[in-house]
Amino acid sequence: MKRKQIIAVALLSLATGMSAQQKADIQQIRKWYNETKNKIANNQKQRAQIPLICTVLENNAYNAQGAYHMKQQFWHNFEDTDTRKGLEMVILNSNQNFYAEYLYHKGKLVFAFFKDYLNEFRFYFKNGVLIKEVKGNKVGEGMFTITSKEVKRKASIYMQQYLSDFGTTND
């Protein structure tokens, strides 16, 4: 009987420890997110490109009212000499129908946020592994659903697009 109690206490302690570590990781990601969003807001308010530079790509720019109009903003820190680590955030916006953010820290995806007219999704990552997923209440009724695997695939595509269009591969 004592052995089962010891194992139960050990498992509970392990689960509690992982939960505390997960909370600490999520708090750190939120801190990076807030710092990056503040830098972006300051850049937009001051119209200065310090310390972040924004490169904007627009698809279907001449038909701004169309459903397929997509604006991509690549926010990168030009002070970081390693181009891969310079990308901080990619923001996608499609005429208020769709909005997404990919937050990178030192070249790694750490957070992704998606919103359409009904749904919101949040994904938190550490070392390429999903640590928390939050889905809105009306999943399936909006324009899309998305999985963490798809988030990672798209984040990798945006990183490669950034590296090929705006920097070097630093291999």
C-alpha positions in Angstrom: 0.0 0.0 0.0 2.8 2.4 0.9 4.4 1.8 -2.5 1.3 2.8 -4.4 1.0 6.0 -2.2 4.6 6.9 -2.9 4.1 6.4 -6.7 0.9 8.4 -6.6 2.7 11.3 -4.7 5.6 11.1 -7.1 3.3 11.3 -10.2 1.4 14.1 -8.7 4.6 16.0 -7.9 5.8 15.4 -11.5 2.5 16.6 -13.0 2.5 19.7 -10.8 6.1 20.5 -11.7 5.3 20.2 -15.4 2.3 22.4 -15.0 4.4 25.1 -13.2 7.0 24.9 -15.9 4.4 25.2 -18.6 2.9 28.3 -16.9 6.4 29.8 -16.6 7.0 29.1 -20.3 3.7 30.7 -21.3 4.4 33.7 -19.1 7.7 34.2 -20.9 6.1 33.9 -24.3 3.5 36.5 -23.3 6.3 38.8 -22.2 8.0 38.4 -25.6 4.7 39.0 -27.3 4.0 42.2 -25.4 7.5 43.5 -25.9 7.2 42.9 -29.7 3.7 44.4 -30.0 5.0 47.5 -28.0 7.9 47.9 -30.4 5.5 47.6 -33.4 3.1 50.2 -31.8 6.0 52.6 -31.1 7.3 52.2 -34.7 3.8 52.9 -36.1 3.3 55.9 -33.8 6.7 57.5 -34.4 6.9 56.4 -38.0 10.5 55.3 -37.2 12.0 52.0 -38.2 13.9 51.5 -34.9 14.6 48.8 -33.6 12.2 46.9 -35.9 11.8 47.2 -39.7 8.5 46.3 -41.3 8.5 44.8 -44.8 5.0 44.7 -46.3 3.8 42.4 -49.1 0.3 42.8 -50.5 -1.5 40.4 -52.7 -4.4 41.8 -54.8 -3.5 45.3 -53.7 -5.6 47.0 -56.4 -8.8 45.3 -55.4 -8.5 46.1 -51.7 -12.2 45.3 -51.1 -11.9 41.8 -52.4 -11.9 38.7 -50.2 -8.5 37.6 -51.5 -6.7 40.8 -50.5 -3.9 39.7 -48.1 -1.4 41.9 -46.4 1.7 40.3 -44.9 3.9 42.3 -42.5 7.3 40.9 -41.7 8.6 42.7 -38.5 12.3 42.1 -38.2 15.1 43.4 -36.0 17.8 44.8 -38.2 20.3 45.0 -35.3 20.5 41.2 -35.0 23.4 40.1 -37.3 21.9 36.6 -37.6 19.2 37.1 -40.1 17.3 33.9 -39.0 17.1 35.2 -35.5 16.0 38.7 -36.7 12.5 37.9 -37.6 10.2 38.7 -34.7 6.7 38.7 -36.0 4.7 38.0 -39.1 1.2 39.6 -39.3 -1.4 38.5 -41.9 -4.5 40.5 -42.5 -7.2 40.0 -45.0 -9.7 42.9 -45.0 -11.0 42.2 -41.5 -12.1 38.7 -42.5 -8.9 37.0 -41.3 -6.1 38.0 -39.0 -3.0 36.0 -37.9 0.2 36.6 -36.0 3.3 34.4 -35.8 5.7 35.3 -33.0 9.3 34.1 -33.3 12.0 34.3 -30.7 15.6 33.7 -31.8 14.4 32.1 -35.0 11.9 29.7 -33.4 8.2 29.9 -33.5 6.9 30.4 -30.0 3.3 31.7 -30.5 0.6 31.8 -33.2 -2.8 33.6 -33.1 -5.6 33.3 -35.6 -8.9 35.0 -35.8 -11.8 35.0 -38.3 -15.2 36.6 -37.8 -16.2 33.9 -35.3 -13.1 31.9 -34.1 -9.9 32.5 -32.3 -7.0 30.1 -31.9 -3.8 30.4 -29.8 -0.9 28.1 -30.0 2.1 28.2 -27.6 5.3 26.4 -28.5 8.6 25.6 -26.8 11.5 24.1 -28.8 9.1 23.3 -31.6 6.7 21.4 -29.4 3.1 22.5 -28.7 2.7 23.3 -25.0 -0.7 24.8 -25.0 -3.6 25.3 -27.4 -6.6 27.5 -26.9 -9.6 27.4 -29.2 -12.5 29.8 -29.4 -16.0 28.8 -28.4 -17.5 28.4 -31.8 -14.9 26.3 -33.5 -16.1 25.0 -36.9 -18.7 27.7 -37.5 -16.2 30.3 -38.8 -14.1 30.4 -41.9 -11.5 27.9 -40.8 -10.0 25.5 -38.3 -6.3 25.0 -37.9 -4.1 22.4 -36.2 -0.7 22.9 -34.5 0.9 20.9 -37.3 -0.5 23.3 -39.9 0.6 26.3 -37.8 4.2 25.0 -37.7 4.2 24.3 -41.4 3.0 27.8 -42.3 5.4 29.4 -39.8 8.2 27.5 -41.5 7.0 28.8 -44.9 7.0 32.4 -43.6 10.5 32.0 -42.2 11.7 30.7 -45.5 10.0 33.5 -47.4 11.5 36.0 -45.1 15.0 34.5 -45.5 14.8 34.3 -49.3 13.2 37.7 -49.9 14.7 39.8 -47.1 17.9 38.2 -45.9 20.3 35.4 -46.3 20.0 31.8 -45.2 23.0 32.1 -42.8 23.8 28.4 -43.3 
